[in-house]
Amino acid sequence: MTEAYSSLLTGLVSGAITAVITYFVTLSKARLELTIEYDKELRKSRLEAYQKLWKIMKPLARYSAERPLTHQIVKQTSEAMRDWYFDAGGIFLSRASRAPYFELKREMQAIINKAGLQELKDAPLNEELMRALHERGTALRASLSDDIGTRKSPFV
C-alpha cells in the first residue's frame, strides 16, 4: 500500500512540476512572440515615417543640391520638418535620434533668426552656415539609418 501511495504521490508531484514549467515556458514564449511582433510593426512604422523625413531633408543635400541653400529654403524645410514631427513621425523618433533631430532644428532656427539673413532670404548661405547644417543633417540621417538597421549587415 505504501508503495502505491508513494508512486501516486511521485506521479502527482511530477505532473504538477511539469504543469508549472509548461505554463511558464508557454507564457515566456507568448511574451517573446508579442515582443517580436511589436518590434516588427514599430520598425515598419518607423521606416515609413523616416522615409518621409528623409525626403523632406532633400533640400539640405550636401552633394548635387538642386539649388543653392538659402534662408528661405532653410525656413521652408524647417517648417516641413515641424509638420512631419507633429503630424506623422515625431512619435516614432527613437531616443537616440531625438538628439540629432533637435540639433539640426536648433541650427536651422539659428539661421532663420539670424539678423541680416531675413532680408536676403533668396541669397545663398555662406560656407560656414551650410557646413553646420550639412553636419547636423548627416548625423540625423545616420541615426535614422541606425534605428531601422538599413546600414547594417543582414541579421540572418
N, C-alpha and C positions, 0 to 999 in steps of 0.2 A: 504494500500500500504506500509506504513512504517513497518508494522508488517511483511509483506512478505520480504521486504529488510533486516529487522533485522534477520529473520530466515535464509535467504540466506547467509548473512554475517557471522552469527554464524556457519552455516554449513561449509562455506569455511575456516574460521579460524580453526575450529575443524579438518577439513580434512588436512589442512596444518600442524598443530601441530602434528597430528598423523603421517603424512608422514615423518616429520623431525625426530620424535622419532623413528619410524620404521627404518629409514635409519641408525641412529647412533647405534641402538641396533644390527642391522644386520652387520654393519661394525665391531662393537666390537666383535660379535660372530665369524665372519670370522677371525679376527686377533687372537683370542684365539685359534681357531681350527688350524691355521697355526703354532702358537707357540707350541701347544701340539704336532703336527706332527713333527716339527723341533726337539723338545726335545726328542721325541721317537727315531728319526733317530740318533741324537747325542749320546744318551745312547747306542744304538745298536752298533754304530761305536766305541765308547769308550770301550765297553765290548770286542769287537773283538781285538782291539789294546792292551788293558790291559791284556788280556789272553796271548798274545804273550810275553809281557814284563814279566809277572809272570813266564812263562816257562823259559825265558832267565835267570831269577834270581835264578833258582833252585840250581845251584852250591853254592850259598851263604846260603843254608839252615842251620839253627841252629841245628835242630834235624834230626837224621838219615841221615846225609850227605853221599852222595855216596862215597866220598873220602875226605881226609884232604884238607883243604883250603890252597892253595899255591899262591905265587906271580904269577905264570903262569895262574892259574885259575882266579884270580882277573883280570889280564890283558885281558884274553880272554872274560870274562864276561863283562868287561867294553867296549871292542870293539863291542861286540854283542849289548849292550845297546845303544851305539852310532849309530850303523846301524839302530836299531829299531827307535831311535829318529828321524833320518833324512829320513829314507826310508818309515816309516809307521805311527808310533804312536805319535811322538812328538807334532804334531798339535792338538792331542786330549787331551793332558795333561791339566787339569784344573789349574787355578792359585793356588789353594790350594795344588795340587800335584807337581807342579813345584819345590817348595822349597825342599821337601823331596827327590825328584829325584836328584836334583843337589847337595844336601848334601851327598847323597850316592856316586855320581860320584866324588865329591871332595875327599871323604875318600878313594875311590878306586885309584884315581890319586896319592894321597899322598903315598899309598903303592907301586904303580907302580914306582914312582920316588925315593923311599927310597933307599939310598945308602946301599949296602950290600945285599939287597934282590934280586937285579937283577942277581947277580951271583948264588944265591941259589934259583932259580926260582921254583924248584920242592920240596923244603923243606917246611914243614907245617909252617904256620904263628903262631906267638906267641898269647897267650890268649888275650892280650890287643888289638891287631890289629883285631882279629876275633870278639871280643865283640863289638868294634866300628862299624864294618861292619854289624854285626847282628842287632844292634840297629837301624842303618840307614835303613837297609833293611826292618825291621819290621815297622818302621814309614812310609816308602813309601808304603808298601802293605796295611797298614791301611788306608792311604789317598786314594789309588786307590779304595779300597772297599767302602769307604765313597762316592766317586764320583759316583759310579754306584749303590749304595744302596744295596749291597749284604749282608751286616751285619745288616740291619735294619729289623724291623718287617714289614710284608706286609702292604701296604697303605690301601687296601680295606679289 
